Amino acid sequence: MAEKDKVYKCLNPAGIQQPIELFPLAPRLDSIDGKEIYISMAGEPDVNIALEKRLKADYPDVNWKTKKTYQTNAVPLSEEEMKTTDAVIQSVVW
């Protein structure tokens, strides 16, 4: 067998992903227009600032509320905020 006729086979190091069943924690919103959505940010501000700016630009009809801390722990929503909000986006960067 000539050198150019060699065939090499290798396995994908990522392996084979087994299918999983997903269980949502809450139903999805039909539409986010007019909804109140909190962005809870913790950690370094670099990515979070861009994320907040992009979401507000792409979805101007959403009532965005932001809670920020540049420590390692996220700022929890108060009981009143949890009752009135429609969704939460949690962003943690370190």
PDB file of N, CA, C and O in Angstrom:
ATOM      1  N   MET A   1       0.843  -1.172   0.000  1.00  0.00           N
ATOM      2  CA  MET A   1       0.000   0.000   0.000  1.00  0.00           C
ATOM      3  C   MET A   1       0.888   1.235   0.000  1.00  0.00           C
ATOM      4  O   MET A   1       1.805   1.356   0.813  1.00  0.00           O
ATOM      5  N   ALA A   2       0.610   2.133  -0.905  1.00  0.00           N
ATOM      6  CA  ALA A   2       1.401   3.354  -1.016  1.00  0.00           C
ATOM      7  C   ALA A   2       1.056   4.308   0.119  1.00  0.00           C
ATOM      8  O   ALA A   2      -0.021   4.217   0.709  1.00  0.00           O
ATOM      9  N   GLU A   3       1.975   5.227   0.423  1.00  0.00           N
ATOM     10  CA  GLU A   3       1.790   6.200   1.513  1.00  0.00           C
ATOM     11  C   GLU A   3       0.539   7.049   1.318  1.00  0.00           C
ATOM     12  O   GLU A   3      -0.149   7.352   2.293  1.00  0.00           O
ATOM     13  N   LYS A   4       0.231   7.433   0.100  1.00  0.00           N
ATOM     14  CA  LYS A   4      -0.929   8.300  -0.156  1.00  0.00           C
ATOM     15  C   LYS A   4      -2.262   7.544  -0.045  1.00  0.00           C
ATOM     16  O   LYS A   4      -3.317   8.174   0.020  1.00  0.00           O
ATOM     17  N   ASP A   5      -2.231   6.204  -0.022  1.00  0.00           N
ATOM     18  CA  ASP A   5      -3.454   5.420   0.082  1.00  0.00           C
ATOM     19  C   ASP A   5      -3.873   5.137   1.528  1.00  0.00           C
ATOM     20  O   ASP A   5      -4.901   4.501   1.758  1.00  0.00           O
ATOM     21  N   LYS A   6      -3.089   5.603   2.499  1.00  0.00           N
ATOM     22  CA  LYS A   6      -3.422   5.343   3.889  1.00  0.00           C
ATOM     23  C   LYS A   6      -4.658   6.137   4.293  1.00  0.00           C
ATOM     24  O   LYS A   6      -4.824   7.293   3.906  1.00  0.00           O
ATOM     25  N   VAL A   7      -5.503   5.511   5.061  1.00  0.00           N
ATOM     26  CA  VAL A   7      -6.709   6.155   5.588  1.00  0.00           C
ATOM     27  C   VAL A   7      -6.614   6.135   7.108  1.00  0.00           C
ATOM     28  O   VAL A   7      -6.382   5.091   7.717  1.00  0.00           O
ATOM     29  N   TYR A   8      -6.797   7.295   7.701  1.00  0.00           N
ATOM     30  CA  TYR A   8      -6.744   7.393   9.158  1.00  0.00           C
ATOM     31  C   TYR A   8      -8.151   7.627   9.682  1.00  0.00           C
ATOM     32  O   TYR A   8      -8.904   8.420   9.118  1.00  0.00           O
ATOM     33  N   LYS A   9      -8.503   6.943  10.751  1.00  0.00           N
ATOM     34  CA  LYS A   9      -9.801   7.118  11.390  1.00  0.00           C
ATOM     35  C   LYS A   9      -9.566   7.606  12.812  1.00  0.00           C
ATOM     36  O   LYS A   9      -8.644   7.156  13.493  1.00  0.00           O
ATOM     37  N   CYS A  10     -10.407   8.526  13.246  1.00  0.00           N
ATOM     38  CA  CYS A  10     -10.279   8.998  14.623  1.00  0.00           C
ATOM     39  C   CYS A  10     -11.673   9.205  15.209  1.00  0.00           C
ATOM     40  O   CYS A  10     -12.651   9.353  14.477  1.00  0.00           O
ATOM     41  N   LEU A  11     -11.749   9.213  16.529  1.00  0.00           N
ATOM     42  CA  LEU A  11     -13.003   9.435  17.219  1.00  0.00           C
ATOM     43  C   LEU A  11     -13.139  10.917  17.569  1.00  0.00           C
ATOM     44  O   LEU A  11     -12.148  11.600  17.824  1.00  0.00           O
ATOM     45  N   ASN A  12     -14.349  11.386  17.575  1.00  0.00           N
ATOM     46  CA  ASN A  12     -14.608  12.759  17.986  1.00  0.00           C
ATOM     47  C   ASN A  12     -14.374  12.850  19.494  1.00  0.00           C
ATOM     48  O   ASN A  12     -15.012  12.116  20.249  1.00  0.00           O
ATOM     49  N   PRO A  13     -13.479  13.728  19.955  1.00  0.00           N
ATOM     50  CA  PRO A  13     -13.197  13.801  21.397  1.00  0.00           C
ATOM     51  C   PRO A  13     -14.386  14.327  22.208  1.00  0.00           C
ATOM     52  O   PRO A  13     -14.424  14.142  23.424  1.00  0.00           O
ATOM     53  N   ALA A  14     -15.346  14.972  21.561  1.00  0.00           N
ATOM     54  CA  ALA A  14     -16.523  15.474  22.271  1.00  0.00           C
ATOM     55  C   ALA A  14     -17.471  14.337  22.638  1.00  0.00           C
ATOM     56  O   ALA A  14     -18.314  14.496  23.521  1.00  0.00           O
ATOM     57  N   GLY A  15     -17.347  13.234  21.995  1.00  0.00           N
ATOM     58  CA  GLY A  15     -18.200  12.090  22.300  1.00  0.00           C
ATOM     59  C   GLY A  15     -19.562  12.210  21.638  1.00  0.00           C
ATOM     60  O   GLY A  15     -19.768  13.037  20.750  1.00  0.00           O
ATOM     61  N   ILE A  16     -20.477  11.383  22.079  1.00  0.00           N
ATOM     62  CA  ILE A  16     -21.826  11.369  21.527  1.00  0.00           C
ATOM     63  C   ILE A  16     -22.784  11.836  22.614  1.00  0.00           C
ATOM     64  O   ILE A  16     -22.855  11.232  23.684  1.00  0.00           O
ATOM     65  N   GLN A  17     -23.507  12.893  22.348  1.00  0.00           N
ATOM     66  CA  GLN A  17     -24.456  13.444  23.317  1.00  0.00           C
ATOM     67  C   GLN A  17     -25.734  12.618  23.318  1.00  0.00           C
ATOM     68  O   GLN A  17     -26.360  12.424  22.275  1.00  0.00           O
ATOM     69  N   GLN A  18     -26.112  12.139  24.480  1.00  0.00           N
ATOM     70  CA  GLN A  18     -27.358  11.405  24.608  1.00  0.00           C
ATOM     71  C   GLN A  18     -28.513  12.393  24.684  1.00  0.00           C
ATOM     72  O   GLN A  18     -28.364  13.446  25.304  1.00  0.00           O
ATOM     73  N   PRO A  19     -29.656  12.096  24.080  1.00  0.00           N
ATOM     74  CA  PRO A  19     -30.784  13.023  24.150  1.00  0.00           C
ATOM     75  C   PRO A  19     -31.279  13.167  25.589  1.00  0.00           C
ATOM     76  O   PRO A  19     -31.284  12.209  26.362  1.00  0.00           O
ATOM     77  N   ILE A  20     -31.693  14.384  25.925  1.00  0.00           N
ATOM     78  CA  ILE A  20     -32.211  14.641  27.266  1.00  0.00           C
ATOM     79  C   ILE A  20     -33.603  15.245  27.170  1.00  0.00           C
ATOM     80  O   ILE A  20     -33.960  15.855  26.162  1.00  0.00           O
ATOM     81  N   GLU A  21     -34.373  15.073  28.213  1.00  0.00           N
ATOM     82  CA  GLU A  21     -35.712  15.641  28.255  1.00  0.00           C
ATOM     83  C   GLU A  21     -35.656  16.929  29.069  1.00  0.00           C
ATOM     84  O   GLU A  21     -35.120  16.944  30.177  1.00  0.00           O
ATOM     85  N   LEU A  22     -36.211  18.014  28.520  1.00  0.00           N
ATOM     86  CA  LEU A  22     -36.189  19.307  29.183  1.00  0.00           C
ATOM     87  C   LEU A  22     -37.484  19.552  29.935  1.00  0.00           C
ATOM     88  O   LEU A  22     -38.562  19.180  29.470  1.00  0.00           O
ATOM     89  N   PHE A  23     -37.377  20.179  31.096  1.00  0.00           N
ATOM     90  CA  PHE A  23     -38.529  20.548  31.900  1.00  0.00           C
ATOM     91  C   PHE A  23     -38.445  22.042  32.197  1.00  0.00           C
ATOM     92  O   PHE A  23     -37.622  22.445  33.019  1.00  0.00           O
ATOM     93  N   PRO A  24     -39.258  22.871  31.566  1.00  0.00           N
ATOM     94  CA  PRO A  24     -39.181  24.311  31.819  1.00  0.00           C
ATOM     95  C   PRO A  24     -39.621  24.652  33.240  1.00  0.00           C
ATOM     96  O   PRO A  24     -40.490  23.992  33.809  1.00  0.00           O
ATOM     97  N   LEU A  25     -39.010  25.688  33.800  1.00  0.00           N
ATOM     98  CA  LEU A  25     -39.392  26.139  35.138  1.00  0.00           C
ATOM     99  C   LEU A  25     -40.650  26.995  35.100  1.00  0.00           C
ATOM    100  O   LEU A  25     -41.372  27.090  36.093  1.00  0.00           O
ATOM    101  N   ALA A  26     -40.908  27.612  33.964  1.00  0.00           N
ATOM    102  CA  ALA A  26     -42.099  28.466  33.805  1.00  0.00           C
ATOM    103  C   ALA A  26     -42.494  28.442  32.336  1.00  0.00           C
ATOM    104  O   ALA A  26     -41.654  28.177  31.476  1.00  0.00           O
ATOM    105  N   PRO A  27     -43.755  28.712  32.038  1.00  0.00           N
ATOM    106  CA  PRO A  27     -44.163  28.754  30.627  1.00  0.00           C
ATOM    107  C   PRO A  27     -43.522  29.932  29.900  1.00  0.00           C
ATOM    108  O   PRO A  27     -43.261  30.975  30.499  1.00  0.00           O
ATOM    109  N   ARG A  28     -43.275  29.760  28.628  1.00  0.00           N
ATOM    110  CA  ARG A  28     -42.707  30.845  27.825  1.00  0.00           C
ATOM    111  C   ARG A  28     -43.743  31.934  27.606  1.00  0.00           C
ATOM    112  O   ARG A  28     -44.943  31.664  27.548  1.00  0.00           O
ATOM    113  N   LEU A  29     -43.268  33.167  27.486  1.00  0.00           N
ATOM    114  CA  LEU A  29     -44.152  34.287  27.195  1.00  0.00           C
ATOM    115  C   LEU A  29     -44.552  34.235  25.726  1.00  0.00           C
ATOM    116  O   LEU A  29     -43.718  33.932  24.873  1.00  0.00           O
ATOM    117  N   ASP A  30     -45.815  34.525  25.415  1.00  0.00           N
ATOM    118  CA  ASP A  30     -46.253  34.570  24.021  1.00  0.00           C
ATOM    119  C   ASP A  30     -45.542  35.690  23.277  1.00  0.00           C
ATOM    120  O   ASP A  30     -45.068  35.498  22.157  1.00  0.00           O
ATOM    121  N   SER A  31     -45.470  36.842  23.893  1.00  0.00           N
ATOM    122  CA  SER A  31     -44.813  38.009  23.316  1.00  0.00           C
ATOM    123  C   SER A  31     -44.182  38.787  24.456  1.00  0.00           C
ATOM    124  O   SER A  31     -44.727  38.822  25.559  1.00  0.00           O
ATOM    125  N   ILE A  32     -43.039  39.412  24.205  1.00  0.00           N
ATOM    126  CA  ILE A  32     -42.412  40.184  25.274  1.00  0.00           C
ATOM    127  C   ILE A  32     -42.726  41.677  25.167  1.00  0.00           C
ATOM    128  O   ILE A  32     -42.316  42.456  26.027  1.00  0.00           O
ATOM    129  N   ASP A  33     -43.442  42.079  24.131  1.00  0.00           N
ATOM    130  CA  ASP A  33     -43.800  43.496  23.985  1.00  0.00           C
ATOM    131  C   ASP A  33     -44.664  43.934  25.160  1.00  0.00           C
ATOM    132  O   ASP A  33     -45.673  43.299  25.466  1.00  0.00           O
ATOM    133  N   GLY A  34     -44.267  45.021  25.817  1.00  0.00           N
ATOM    134  CA  GLY A  34     -45.015  45.560  26.932  1.00  0.00           C
ATOM    135  C   GLY A  34     -44.773  44.847  28.249  1.00  0.00           C
ATOM    136  O   GLY A  34     -45.353  45.231  29.265  1.00  0.00           O
ATOM    137  N   LYS A  35     -43.943  43.832  28.262  1.00  0.00           N
ATOM    138  CA  LYS A  35     -43.672  43.086  29.489  1.00  0.00           C
ATOM    139  C   LYS A  35     -42.580  43.776  30.306  1.00  0.00           C
ATOM    140  O   LYS A  35     -41.795  44.562  29.775  1.00  0.00           O
ATOM    141  N   GLU A  36     -42.541  43.473  31.593  1.00  0.00           N
ATOM    142  CA  GLU A  36     -41.494  43.968  32.483  1.00  0.00           C
ATOM    143  C   GLU A  36     -40.489  42.849  32.691  1.00  0.00           C
ATOM    144  O   GLU A  36     -40.824  41.789  33.220  1.00  0.00           O
ATOM    145  N   ILE A  37     -39.253  43.093  32.269  1.00  0.00           N
ATOM    146  CA  ILE A  37     -38.198  42.079  32.361  1.00  0.00           C
ATOM    147  C   ILE A  37     -37.012  42.668  33.117  1.00  0.00           C
ATOM    148  O   ILE A  37     -36.509  43.737  32.770  1.00  0.00           O
ATOM    149  N   TYR A  38     -36.575  41.963  34.145  1.00  0.00           N
ATOM    150  CA  TYR A  38     -35.410  42.377  34.909  1.00  0.00           C
ATOM    151  C   TYR A  38     -34.159  41.742  34.317  1.00  0.00           C
ATOM    152  O   TYR A  38     -34.161  40.576  33.923  1.00  0.00           O
ATOM    153  N   ILE A  39     -33.089  42.535  34.263  1.00  0.00           N
ATOM    154  CA  ILE A  39     -31.765  42.023  33.927  1.00  0.00           C
ATOM    155  C   ILE A  39     -30.978  42.104  35.231  1.00  0.00           C
ATOM    156  O   ILE A  39     -30.675  43.198  35.707  1.00  0.00           O
ATOM    157  N   SER A  40     -30.650  40.962  35.805  1.00  0.00           N
ATOM    158  CA  SER A  40     -29.898  40.910  37.056  1.00  0.00           C
ATOM    159  C   SER A  40     -28.459  40.577  36.705  1.00  0.00           C
ATOM    160  O   SER A  40     -28.171  39.487  36.212  1.00  0.00           O
ATOM    161  N   MET A  41     -27.555  41.516  36.960  1.00  0.00           N
ATOM    162  CA  MET A  41     -26.164  41.368  36.531  1.00  0.00           C
ATOM    163  C   MET A  41     -25.226  41.277  37.726  1.00  0.00           C
ATOM    164  O   MET A  41     -25.370  42.023  38.695  1.00  0.00           O
ATOM    165  N   ALA A  42     -24.271  40.365  37.653  1.00  0.00           N
ATOM    166  CA  ALA A  42     -23.238  40.228  38.677  1.00  0.00           C
ATOM    167  C   ALA A  42     -21.914  39.954  37.997  1.00  0.00           C
ATOM    168  O   ALA A  42     -21.864  39.310  36.949  1.00  0.00           O
ATOM    169  N   GLY A  43     -20.849  40.442  38.591  1.00  0.00           N
ATOM    170  CA  GLY A  43     -19.520  40.179  38.060  1.00  0.00           C
ATOM    171  C   GLY A  43     -18.984  41.344  37.262  1.00  0.00           C
ATOM    172  O   GLY A  43     -19.417  42.482  37.445  1.00  0.00           O
ATOM    173  N   GLU A  44     -18.047  41.068  36.382  1.00  0.00           N
ATOM    174  CA  GLU A  44     -17.382  42.103  35.591  1.00  0.00           C
ATOM    175  C   GLU A  44     -18.362  42.838  34.682  1.00  0.00           C
ATOM    176  O   GLU A  44     -19.245  42.211  34.098  1.00  0.00           O
ATOM    177  N   PRO A  45     -18.223  44.156  34.553  1.00  0.00           N
ATOM    178  CA  PRO A  45     -19.190  44.928  33.774  1.00  0.00           C
ATOM    179  C   PRO A  45     -19.010  44.863  32.262  1.00  0.00           C
ATOM    180  O   PRO A  45     -19.929  45.245  31.538  1.00  0.00           O
ATOM    181  N   ASP A  46     -17.882  44.401  31.753  1.00  0.00           N
ATOM    182  CA  ASP A  46     -17.604  44.503  30.316  1.00  0.00           C
ATOM    183  C   ASP A  46     -18.655  43.845  29.425  1.00  0.00           C
ATOM    184  O   ASP A  46     -19.176  44.504  28.526  1.00  0.00           O
ATOM    185  N   VAL A  47     -18.979  42.597  29.636  1.00  0.00           N
ATOM    186  CA  VAL A  47     -19.960  41.899  28.815  1.00  0.00           C
ATOM    187  C   VAL A  47     -21.379  42.341  29.175  1.00  0.00           C
ATOM    188  O   VAL A  47     -22.234  42.476  28.300  1.00  0.00           O
ATOM    189  N   ASN A  48     -21.623  42.563  30.460  1.00  0.00           N
ATOM    190  CA  ASN A  48     -22.954  42.951  30.917  1.00  0.00           C
ATOM    191  C   ASN A  48     -23.425  44.270  30.319  1.00  0.00           C
ATOM    192  O   ASN A  48     -24.598  44.406  29.971  1.00  0.00           O
ATOM    193  N   ILE A  49     -22.535  45.231  30.199  1.00  0.00           N
ATOM    194  CA  ILE A  49     -22.902  46.529  29.627  1.00  0.00           C
ATOM    195  C   ILE A  49     -23.342  46.357  28.179  1.00  0.00           C
ATOM    196  O   ILE A  49     -24.348  46.930  27.758  1.00  0.00           O
ATOM    197  N   ALA A  50     -22.597  45.577  27.425  1.00  0.00           N
ATOM    198  CA  ALA A  50     -22.951  45.340  26.020  1.00  0.00           C
ATOM    199  C   ALA A  50     -24.253  44.558  25.903  1.00  0.00           C
ATOM    200  O   ALA A  50     -25.062  44.838  25.019  1.00  0.00           O
ATOM    201  N   LEU A  51     -24.467  43.579  26.787  1.00  0.00           N
ATOM    202  CA  LEU A  51     -25.699  42.794  26.774  1.00  0.00           C
ATOM    203  C   LEU A  51     -26.910  43.684  27.040  1.00  0.00           C
ATOM    204  O   LEU A  51     -27.911  43.613  26.327  1.00  0.00           O
ATOM    205  N   GLU A  52     -26.815  44.516  28.064  1.00  0.00           N
ATOM    206  CA  GLU A  52     -27.926  45.412  28.400  1.00  0.00           C
ATOM    207  C   GLU A  52     -28.233  46.375  27.254  1.00  0.00           C
ATOM    208  O   GLU A  52     -29.396  46.582  26.907  1.00  0.00           O
ATOM    209  N   LYS A  53     -27.210  46.950  26.681  1.00  0.00           N
ATOM    210  CA  LYS A  53     -27.387  47.894  25.568  1.00  0.00           C
ATOM    211  C   LYS A  53     -28.042  47.213  24.366  1.00  0.00           C
ATOM    212  O   LYS A  53     -28.936  47.787  23.742  1.00  0.00           O
ATOM    213  N   ARG A  54     -27.610  46.008  24.039  1.00  0.00           N
ATOM    214  CA  ARG A  54     -28.133  45.275  22.887  1.00  0.00           C
ATOM    215  C   ARG A  54     -29.589  44.875  23.094  1.00  0.00           C
ATOM    216  O   ARG A  54     -30.407  45.024  22.186  1.00  0.00           O
ATOM    217  N   LEU A  55     -29.921  44.367  24.284  1.00  0.00           N
ATOM    218  CA  LEU A  55     -31.303  43.965  24.560  1.00  0.00           C
ATOM    219  C   LEU A  55     -32.245  45.163  24.470  1.00  0.00           C
ATOM    220  O   LEU A  55     -33.328  45.062  23.893  1.00  0.00           O
ATOM    221  N   LYS A  56     -31.835  46.296  25.040  1.00  0.00           N
ATOM    222  CA  LYS A  56     -32.678  47.493  25.007  1.00  0.00           C
ATOM    223  C   LYS A  56     -32.837  48.022  23.581  1.00  0.00           C
ATOM    224  O   LYS A  56     -33.895  48.552  23.239  1.00  0.00           O
ATOM    225  N   ALA A  57     -31.808  47.888  22.747  1.00  0.00           N
ATOM    226  CA  ALA A  57     -31.897  48.335  21.358  1.00  0.00           C
ATOM    227  C   ALA A  57     -32.755  47.385  20.515  1.00  0.00           C
ATOM    228  O   ALA A  57     -33.543  47.838  19.684  1.00  0.00           O
ATOM    229  N   ASP A  58     -32.608  46.071  20.724  1.00  0.00           N
ATOM    230  CA  ASP A  58     -33.342  45.088  19.928  1.00  0.00           C
ATOM    231  C   ASP A  58     -34.810  44.957  20.333  1.00  0.00           C
ATOM    232  O   ASP A  58     -35.650  44.596  19.509  1.00  0.00           O
ATOM    233  N   TYR A  59     -35.118  45.247  21.585  1.00  0.00           N
ATOM    234  CA  TYR A  59     -36.481  45.090  22.099  1.00  0.00           C
ATOM    235  C   TYR A  59     -36.930  46.375  22.804  1.00  0.00           C
ATOM    236  O   TYR A  59     -37.049  46.400  24.029  1.00  0.00           O
ATOM    237  N   PRO A  60     -37.179  47.438  22.035  1.00  0.00           N
ATOM    238  CA  PRO A  60     -37.519  48.731  22.649  1.00  0.00           C
ATOM    239  C   PRO A  60     -38.895  48.759  23.311  1.00  0.00           C
ATOM    240  O   PRO A  60     -39.149  49.634  24.139  1.00  0.00           O
ATOM    241  N   ASP A  61     -39.785  47.834  22.974  1.00  0.00           N
ATOM    242  CA  ASP A  61     -41.133  47.835  23.548  1.00  0.00           C
ATOM    243  C   ASP A  61     -41.214  47.108  24.885  1.00  0.00           C
ATOM    244  O   ASP A  61     -42.297  46.982  25.457  1.00  0.00           O
ATOM    245  N   VAL A  62     -40.088  46.634  25.382  1.00  0.00           N
ATOM    246  CA  VAL A  62     -40.043  45.950  26.668  1.00  0.00           C
ATOM    247  C   VAL A  62     -39.699  46.965  27.755  1.00  0.00           C
ATOM    248  O   VAL A  62     -38.865  47.846  27.547  1.00  0.00           O
ATOM    249  N   ASN A  63     -40.341  46.840  28.913  1.00  0.00           N
ATOM    250  CA  ASN A  63     -40.044  47.681  30.058  1.00  0.00           C
ATOM    251  C   ASN A  63     -38.882  47.032  30.815  1.00  0.00           C
ATOM    252  O   ASN A  63     -39.097  46.182  31.680  1.00  0.00           O
ATOM    253  N   TRP A  64     -37.639  47.439  30.484  1.00  0.00           N
ATOM    254  CA  TRP A  64     -36.441  46.831  31.061  1.00  0.00           C
ATOM    255  C   TRP A  64     -36.144  47.430  32.425  1.00  0.00           C
ATOM    256  O   TRP A  64     -36.208  48.649  32.587  1.00  0.00           O
ATOM    257  N   LYS A  65     -35.826  46.609  33.396  1.00  0.00           N
ATOM    258  CA  LYS A  65     -35.366  47.015  34.720  1.00  0.00           C
ATOM    259  C   LYS A  65     -34.027  46.322  34.937  1.00  0.00           C
ATOM    260  O   LYS A  65     -33.858  45.159  34.569  1.00  0.00           O
ATOM    261  N   THR A  66     -33.074  47.039  35.536  1.00  0.00           N
ATOM    262  CA  THR A  66     -31.742  46.481  35.704  1.00  0.00           C
ATOM    263  C   THR A  66     -31.322  46.525  37.169  1.00  0.00           C
ATOM    264  O   THR A  66     -31.501  47.535  37.849  1.00  0.00           O
ATOM    265  N   LYS A  67     -30.761  45.418  37.642  1.00  0.00           N
ATOM    266  CA  LYS A  67     -30.144  45.346  38.970  1.00  0.00           C
ATOM    267  C   LYS A  67     -28.699  44.927  38.739  1.00  0.00           C
ATOM    268  O   LYS A  67     -28.434  43.890  38.131  1.00  0.00           O
ATOM    269  N   LYS A  68     -27.768  45.741  39.230  1.00  0.00           N
ATOM    270  CA  LYS A  68     -26.352  45.460  38.981  1.00  0.00           C
ATOM    271  C   LYS A  68     -25.568  45.371  40.278  1.00  0.00           C
ATOM    272  O   LYS A  68     -25.843  46.089  41.239  1.00  0.00           O
ATOM    273  N   THR A  69     -24.602  44.490  40.290  1.00  0.00           N
ATOM    274  CA  THR A  69     -23.575  44.462  41.313  1.00  0.00           C
ATOM    275  C   THR A  69     -22.311  43.951  40.641  1.00  0.00           C
ATOM    276  O   THR A  69     -22.371  43.054  39.799  1.00  0.00           O
ATOM    277  N   TYR A  70     -21.190  44.505  41.001  1.00  0.00           N
ATOM    278  CA  TYR A  70     -19.943  44.042  40.403  1.00  0.00           C
ATOM    279  C   TYR A  70     -19.165  43.211  41.413  1.00  0.00           C
ATOM    280  O   TYR A  70     -17.934  43.207  41.441  1.00  0.00           O
ATOM    281  N   GLN A  71     -19.933  42.504  42.245  1.00  0.00           N
ATOM    282  CA  GLN A  71     -19.362  41.526  43.159  1.00  0.00           C
ATOM    283  C   GLN A  71     -19.713  40.148  42.608  1.00  0.00           C
ATOM    284  O   GLN A  71     -20.321  40.045  41.543  1.00  0.00           O
ATOM    285  N   THR A  72     -19.342  39.106  43.312  1.00  0.00           N
ATOM    286  CA  THR A  72     -19.583  37.754  42.792  1.00  0.00           C
ATOM    287  C   THR A  72     -21.014  37.280  42.984  1.00  0.00           C
ATOM    288  O   THR A  72     -21.448  36.374  42.272  1.00  0.00           O
ATOM    289  N   ASN A  73     -21.760  37.854  43.913  1.00  0.00           N
ATOM    290  CA  ASN A  73     -23.130  37.412  44.160  1.00  0.00           C
ATOM    291  C   ASN A  73     -24.128  38.292  43.414  1.00  0.00           C
ATOM    292  O   ASN A  73     -23.980  39.513  43.391  1.00  0.00           O
ATOM    293  N   ALA A  74     -25.125  37.693  42.814  1.00  0.00           N
ATOM    294  CA  ALA A  74     -26.167  38.433  42.105  1.00  0.00           C
ATOM    295  C   ALA A  74     -27.066  39.153  43.100  1.00  0.00           C
ATOM    296  O   ALA A  74     -27.191  38.733  44.251  1.00  0.00           O
ATOM    297  N   VAL A  75     -27.690  40.236  42.654  1.00  0.00           N
ATOM    298  CA  VAL A  75     -28.624  40.980  43.490  1.00  0.00           C
ATOM    299  C   VAL A  75     -29.990  40.308  43.361  1.00  0.00           C
ATOM    300  O   VAL A  75     -30.554  40.274  42.267  1.00  0.00           O
ATOM    301  N   PRO A  76     -30.529  39.776  44.449  1.00  0.00           N
ATOM    302  CA  PRO A  76     -31.831  39.111  44.351  1.00  0.00           C
ATOM    303  C   PRO A  76     -32.961  40.115  44.183  1.00  0.00           C
ATOM    304  O   PRO A  76     -32.857  41.257  44.632  1.00  0.00           O
ATOM    305  N   LEU A  77     -34.023  39.697  43.548  1.00  0.00           N
ATOM    306  CA  LEU A  77     -35.207  40.529  43.425  1.00  0.00           C
ATOM    307  C   LEU A  77     -35.973  40.502  44.742  1.00  0.00           C
ATOM    308  O   LEU A  77     -36.000  39.488  45.439  1.00  0.00           O
ATOM    309  N   SER A  78     -36.590  41.625  45.070  1.00  0.00           N
ATOM    310  CA  SER A  78     -37.403  41.679  46.283  1.00  0.00           C
ATOM    311  C   SER A  78     -38.701  40.909  46.042  1.00  0.00           C
ATOM    312  O   SER A  78     -39.021  40.538  44.912  1.00  0.00           O
ATOM    313  N   GLU A  79     -39.430  40.683  47.112  1.00  0.00           N
ATOM    314  CA  GLU A  79     -40.721  39.984  46.994  1.00  0.00           C
ATOM    315  C   GLU A  79     -41.660  40.746  46.058  1.00  0.00           C
ATOM    316  O   GLU A  79     -42.335  40.136  45.228  1.00  0.00           O
ATOM    317  N   GLU A  80     -41.707  42.075  46.186  1.00  0.00           N
ATOM    318  CA  GLU A  80     -42.584  42.895  45.343  1.00  0.00           C
ATOM    319  C   GLU A  80     -42.153  42.820  43.875  1.00  0.00           C
ATOM    320  O   GLU A  80     -42.999  42.720  42.987  1.00  0.00           O
ATOM    321  N   GLU A  81     -40.843  42.867  43.618  1.00  0.00           N
ATOM    322  CA  GLU A  81     -40.341  42.768  42.242  1.00  0.00           C
ATOM    323  C   GLU A  81     -40.683  41.407  41.642  1.00  0.00           C
ATOM    324  O   GLU A  81     -41.027  41.320  40.464  1.00  0.00           O
ATOM    325  N   MET A  82     -40.591  40.360  42.430  1.00  0.00           N
ATOM    326  CA  MET A  82     -40.907  39.024  41.934  1.00  0.00           C
ATOM    327  C   MET A  82     -42.385  38.888  41.582  1.00  0.00           C
ATOM    328  O   MET A  82     -42.742  38.130  40.681  1.00  0.00           O
ATOM    329  N   LYS A  83     -43.240  39.616  42.285  1.00  0.00           N
ATOM    330  CA  LYS A  83     -44.670  39.549  42.010  1.00  0.00           C
ATOM    331  C   LYS A  83     -45.040  40.302  40.736  1.00  0.00           C
ATOM    332  O   LYS A  83     -45.977  39.914  40.039  1.00  0.00           O
ATOM    333  N   THR A  84     -44.309  41.380  40.424  1.00  0.00           N
ATOM    334  CA  THR A  84     -44.709  42.247  39.307  1.00  0.00           C
ATOM    335  C   THR A  84     -43.955  41.984  38.010  1.00  0.00           C
ATOM    336  O   THR A  84     -44.398  42.432  36.952  1.00  0.00           O
ATOM    337  N   THR A  85     -42.842  41.279  38.055  1.00  0.00           N
ATOM    338  CA  THR A  85     -42.062  41.074  36.830  1.00  0.00           C
ATOM    339  C   THR A  85     -42.603  39.900  36.013  1.00  0.00           C
ATOM    340  O   THR A  85     -43.192  38.963  36.553  1.00  0.00           O
ATOM    341  N   ASP A  86     -42.388  39.976  34.709  1.00  0.00           N
ATOM    342  CA  ASP A  86     -42.813  38.899  33.813  1.00  0.00           C
ATOM    343  C   ASP A  86     -41.702  37.909  33.524  1.00  0.00           C
ATOM    344  O   ASP A  86     -41.970  36.745  33.227  1.00  0.00           O
ATOM    345  N   ALA A  87     -40.439  38.362  33.608  1.00  0.00           N
ATOM    346  CA  ALA A  87     -39.296  37.486  33.319  1.00  0.00           C
ATOM    347  C   ALA A  87     -38.044  38.071  33.929  1.00  0.00           C
ATOM    348  O   ALA A  87     -38.004  39.252  34.275  1.00  0.00           O
ATOM    349  N   VAL A  88     -36.997  37.226  34.064  1.00  0.00           N
ATOM    350  CA  VAL A  88     -35.709  37.653  34.592  1.00  0.00           C
ATOM    351  C   VAL A  88     -34.620  37.065  33.707  1.00  0.00           C
ATOM    352  O   VAL A  88     -34.672  35.895  33.328  1.00  0.00           O
ATOM    353  N   ILE A  89     -33.633  37.895  33.384  1.00  0.00           N
ATOM    354  CA  ILE A  89     -32.421  37.421  32.702  1.00  0.00           C
ATOM    355  C   ILE A  89     -31.299  37.556  33.703  1.00  0.00           C
ATOM    356  O   ILE A  89     -31.004  38.660  34.159  1.00  0.00           O
ATOM    357  N   GLN A  90     -30.664  36.440  34.053  1.00  0.00           N
ATOM    358  CA  GLN A  90     -29.567  36.451  35.025  1.00  0.00           C
ATOM    359  C   GLN A  90     -28.263  36.383  34.264  1.00  0.00           C
ATOM    360  O   GLN A  90     -28.041  35.455  33.487  1.00  0.00           O
ATOM    361  N   SER A  91     -27.396  37.363  34.482  1.00  0.00           N
ATOM    362  CA  SER A  91     -26.108  37.405  33.810  1.00  0.00           C
ATOM    363  C   SER A  91     -25.003  37.414  34.862  1.00  0.00           C
ATOM    364  O   SER A  91     -24.957  38.307  35.708  1.00  0.00           O
ATOM    365  N   VAL A  92     -24.109  36.418  34.813  1.00  0.00           N
ATOM    366  CA  VAL A  92     -23.003  36.351  35.756  1.00  0.00           C
ATOM    367  C   VAL A  92     -21.708  36.217  34.957  1.00  0.00           C
ATOM    368  O   VAL A  92     -21.553  35.296  34.155  1.00  0.00           O
ATOM    369  N   VAL A  93     -20.785  37.146  35.185  1.00  0.00           N
ATOM    370  CA  VAL A  93     -19.501  37.126  34.467  1.00  0.00           C
ATOM    371  C   VAL A  93     -18.399  37.326  35.489  1.00  0.00           C
ATOM    372  O   VAL A  93     -18.506  38.197  36.352  1.00  0.00           O
ATOM    373  N   TRP A  94     -17.336  36.527  35.403  1.00  0.00           N
ATOM    374  CA  TRP A  94     -16.186  36.775  36.264  1.00  0.00           C
ATOM    375  C   TRP A  94     -14.923  36.408  35.551  1.00  0.00           C
ATOM    376  O   TRP A  94     -13.836  36.545  36.111  1.00  0.00           O
TER     377      TRP A  94
END
